[in-house]
Amino acid sequence: MTRKSTLSDMTSSPQISYIDSPSQLQDFCRAARNSSWIAVDTEFLREKTYYPKFCLLQIATADRVACIDPLVLESLEPVANLLFDPAITKVFHAARQDLEIFFNLWGKLPAPIFDTQIAAPLIGLPEQISYAGLISELLGVNLGKGHARTDWSLRPLADAQLRYAADDVIHLGTAYLKLRQRLEDLGRLDWPEGDFAALLDPKLYENASDQAWQRIGGHYQLNASQLAVLQALAAWREDNARQQDIPRSWLVKDEVLFDLARLQPTTADKFKLIRGLEERTLKRYGSQLCRIIDEAKHRPPPAVPLRPRQAKKTPEQEALLDVLTAVVRLRAAQHTLNPAVLAGRKDLEQLMDDPEQSKLLQGWRKAMAGAELKALLQGERQLKVVNGRLQMEPYG
């Protein structure tokens, strides 16, 4: 039977185990299945690889914590059973990279999840708060940084390294319980659910080759022919980096891909004009790059709507954005939130230009401010100053 964990469960120091045998892993995961939540973190390296190299997995419950060694264990199946148990909430801080590791391993994502970095601003803590900042704010504990630059692939791991890794989940569980209780007290427990669900979209982790061009900065500056070449070059780089398990930039850097697409060289002399294109890259891949460019420049551009060039806002539009910003600040103050958590200026621009895609018309943001901002833009609401205070009222 699953039990409900409370904050008092976390008052004693949990037992820390280093797990590098199947029997230890089975025993730990079997015990953890009795928990309603588990705190999860990973240590990995990716400086020299395409895929993050999974080096250590930390999991904590209310009364124990394990540092699980994926470099030694042949199978992590017991962990998979734990992570994909729908009755257990998986607690992360800044979950994106951890989830990528699990997606690469198993082709699916654990659910349900709770990301403390996403939830923290909803009780008034800073946006994008670090793990150390969260623990300091909620628990008054100052975490050390002595092993922040550890090479987690080296063995054996020292006791101090394991303790450093374990701290990332020991305190995370306690912080989760306090954060969850605060959200519940404020009536905001469901507010972050949409953001949690967005993290569980497999498209975030698939790295589809034909979409790789969208990660190249400045691609909206290119014309149709250049964009078709960029798509082909980025797909070639993505496939080769994946096959060789090396960083994309080790093949060709982003800015070089951009210039190749823009200038479309097809001879050795013209290739030499591309700044940053290394000689060894040209020797190994030059003929392939020539062929890709020559074939792609005659193709239709990617079948993806291009972002319209943003015209400079008129003084009237800028003034309207200022008015919308005032409403956001007003509503955020009423709910003790950082206004940036509710909406930034770009979010307000999107509400004006493309309301159907605006996050302000979704979930808790719509209820708090989005609906009345839309009404204000449609002339159905108005701002008034009453006794020196700004108020939103029906128009007329």
N, C-alpha and C positions, 0 to 999 in steps of 0.2 A: 504493500500500500504506500502511495506517495504521501510524504508528510509535508506540511507547510513550514518553511523556515522563517524564523523571526530574527530580529536584530540581536536578541539576547543569545542566540545560538553562536554568535561570532565573537563572544567575549573572551573565550579561551584561545590560546595559541594552537593552531592546527598542526598535526603531524605532517612533516614534509618527507616525501619519498621520491627517490630517483628510480625510475622504472626502466629496466632494459632487458626484462625477460617476459615471455608470454604469460607465465603463471602470475607474475606480479600484476601485469596489465589486466588480466582477467579478473583478479581479485579486486583491484581498485575500481574498475568499471562496473562490476557487479554491485559493489557497495554504493557507488555514485548514482545508480539507477533509482535509489530511494529518495533522491533529492528532487525538489521542485524546480531548482535552478542549479546551473554550474557556471562558474566564472572561467573564461577561456582566453588564452593568449598564445602567441607563437613567436619563436625566434627563427629568423631566416636570413639568408644572404642572397643578393641578386646583382651584385656589382659585375660579376663575370658570366652571368647566365641569362638566358631569355626567361626561363621559368625560375621563380624564387626557389632557392635550395632550402628545403624544410629541415631545420636543425634541432628544434626542441619544441615540445608542446606542453604548456602548463594548464592544468585543470584543477580548480578548487571547488570544494563543497563547503558546507558550514563547519565541518570538523576535520577535514584533511585536504592536503594539496599534493599533487603529483607533478614531477617533471619527467615527462615521457620522452624517450629517446628514439626518434624515427630513423636515425642513422644506424641503429643497432637492430631494432626490431624488424623482422621480416614482414609482419602483418600488423596493421592497425585496425583490424576488423572490429575488435571490441570497442574501440574509440568511435568508429563509425556508427555502431549501434547506439552509442550514448548520444552522439551529436545529432543523429537523425530521429531521436525519440521525440515525438510531438508533445509529450506530456512534460518535457523538461525545457525550461527557458534557458537559452544560451546567452550569457552576459559577456559583452565585449566592450572595450573602449577603442573607438576608431576602428570599426570592424572590417573595413573594406579589404585590406591586405590579408588579414587572417582568412576571410571568406574566400579570397582568391586561391589560397593554398588548398582549402578543402574542395573547392570546385575543380581544381587541377587534379586532385587525387581521386575524387569519386564522381565527378561530372554532375554533382547536384549540391544544393546549399542547405545548411541546417536551419530548421525553423521550429518554434518561434525564436526570435532573437530580441535582445534589448541592448542598445548601444548607448552607453553612459555619456559619450561625447555629444550625441544628438540630443539626449534628454536634458542634460545639465542646464542649457540656457533657458529651458522652460520653467525653471525655478529661480531664475535671475542670475545664474552664474555666467561667466564670460562665454561668448561664442568660440567654438573650436578650442575649448580648454584642453590643456595637456593632461595626461594621466596624473603626473605629479601634482599639477595644480588642482585637479579634482580631489585628490586624496587630502591635500593640505586644507582645502576649503571645507570639505565635508567631515573629515576625521581629525584634522589637526596633526597629521603625521607628515613629516618631511622625509621624502625618499632620497636615498643616495644615488649618485650617478657614476659610481666608480667603474661600472662594467658596461657603460652605454656603447662603447666601441669594441666590445668583445667579438672575436671571431668564433661564432657559435658552432662552426663545423669542426673545430679542433677537439680532440679527446686525449686524456680525460678532462672533464669539467671539474674545476675546483669547487669546494664547498661554498666559497663566497660567491662564485658565479651562479650556482644553483639557488642560493638564498636570494640573490638579486632577481633572478628570473621568477622565483616563487612569489616574491613580493608583488609582482604585477597582477597576480590573481588572488592572493590572500586578502589584500585590501579592496580589490575590485568587488568582491562579494559583499563586503560590509557597505561599501559606497552604494552599490545597487539597492540594497535594502533601504538605506536612508533616502536615496533619491526617489525610489518607487513610492515610499510612504509620503514624501513631500508632495509628489505629483498627485497622489490619491487625495491628500488633505486639501489640495487646491482645486480638485475636480478636473485635473489635466492628464489623468493617466492614459487616456486614449489619444492625446494630442500627437505624440511622436509615432503612432502606428503607421501612418502613411509613409514616413521617412524610413522606418524599419523595413516596410514592404518593398520600397524602392531598392534597398540594398540587396534584396533577394531576387532581383531580376537577373537571370542567367546572361543576358546580353552584355551586362557590365563586365563579364569575365571571359567572354568567348573570343575576343580579339579577332573578329572575322577579317580575313585578309582584304576582302573587297571594300571594307569600311576603314582601313588603316589610314587612308589619305586624310580623313577628317581630323586626325590628330596633328597634322602638319600645320604649324602656325602660318597665318597669312594666305591660306589656300583660297579664300574668297576674293583675293586680288587677281586670280588667274582667269584667263578667258577659257572658252569651251575646250579648245584643242589642248591647251596647257593643263587643264584640269583632268582630261582623259589620260594624259601622260603621267601626271602625278598619281592618279589612282593605280595605274599599271605598275609604276615604280615602287610605290608604297606596298602593294600586294606582293611584289617580288621580294622586297626586303623582309616583309613579315614572314613569308613562307620559309625563306632561307635562314632567318634568325631562329625561327622555331625548330627547323630541322637540325641546325647545328647547335642549338641551345646556347646561343650567345646573345649579348645585348644588341638591339637594333642598331645602335650608334656605332658598333664595331664594324658593321658592314658599310653603311653610309649614314652620315649625320642628317638630321632633319633639314638644315639649311642647304645642304648640298642637294638633297632630293628636290627641294623647292627650286633651286637654280637650274637643275637638270630639266625640270618640267617647264620652266620659264624660257630657257634658251634653246632647249631641244638640240643639243649637239649630236652629230652623227659621224664625225671624223676625229682622229686622234688629236689633231691640232686644236679643234674646237673644244674637246674635252679638257685640254690643258688650261683653258680659260676659266674653268669652274674652280673657284677658290675653295680650298678645303678638300678637294677630291684627291685622295692619296694615290701615289704612283702604284703601290702594291695592289690597291683596289682596282685601279684601271687595268693593270696587267691581268688580274684574275678574272674580272667581271666585265671588262670593257666591251667585248663583243656582245655579251648578253644585254648590256645596257643600251648599246646601239640598236639592237634588234627590237627591244621593248619600246624604245622611243619612236623608232620608225613605224612600227605597227600601230602603236597607241594613238599617235597624233592624228590619224585618220578616222578614229572611232568617235562615236557620240560620247559626250561627257557623261559622268555618273548620273544615273536616274534618281537623283536626290534633289529636292528643291534647293536652289541656291538662296542663301541669306540675302535679302535685299540690302543694298547699300543704304546705310542710315544717313538720312539727310540731317544736316545740322538743325538742331531745335531752334525754333523762332523764340524771340523774347517772351511771347505769350505762352508758348509751350513750356518754357523753362519756369515761368511764373506758376503755371498750373502744377508742374512737378513739385514746386515748393509748397503749394497748398496741400497736395497729397501727402508730402513728407510730414507736414504739420499734423495731419490726421493720424498718420502712423505713430508719430512721437506721442501724441495724446493717448491713443489706445494702448500703446506699449507701457506708458507710465501708469495707466490705470491698472494694468495687470503685472506690474513690477517686472517688466521684460526689457532687455536690450532691444531698441528699435530695429537693429540690424537683423535680429532673429525673425522678426515679423516680416520685414521687407526692406530691401536696399533700393537705391535709386534705379538700378537696372530693372528690378522687379516692377517698379512703378511705371517705367517706360514701357515694359511689356504689357502691363495692364492697359495702358493707353493705346498701344499699337496693335496688340494681338491678344485680346482678353481671353480667348478660348484656350490659350496655352499658359495662361498666368497661374502661378501657384497660389496667388492671392485669392483665387476663386475656388480653392480646394480646401477640404478639411477644416481644421481649427482656424486657419488664417482667414478663411471666408467668413466664419462666424464672428471673429473678433473685429475685423476691419475690412476685408475684401468686399463684402456685399454693400456696405455703405460707401466705400470708395467708388464702386461701380455706379451706385445711385447718384453720387455727387457728380460724376462725369456725365451722367445722363440728365442732369438738371432736376433730379427728384429729391435731392438733399442740398442743404446749404450750411455754410459755416457762419456763426454769429459770435460776436463778443458780448457777453452778458456779465456785468459787474467785474469786468477785467479778466474774465475767463473765456477761453475758446470753447464753443459748443457746436455740435452738429444737430441740425433740426430739419424736419420736413420742409420742402420748399413751399412757399406761399403763405 
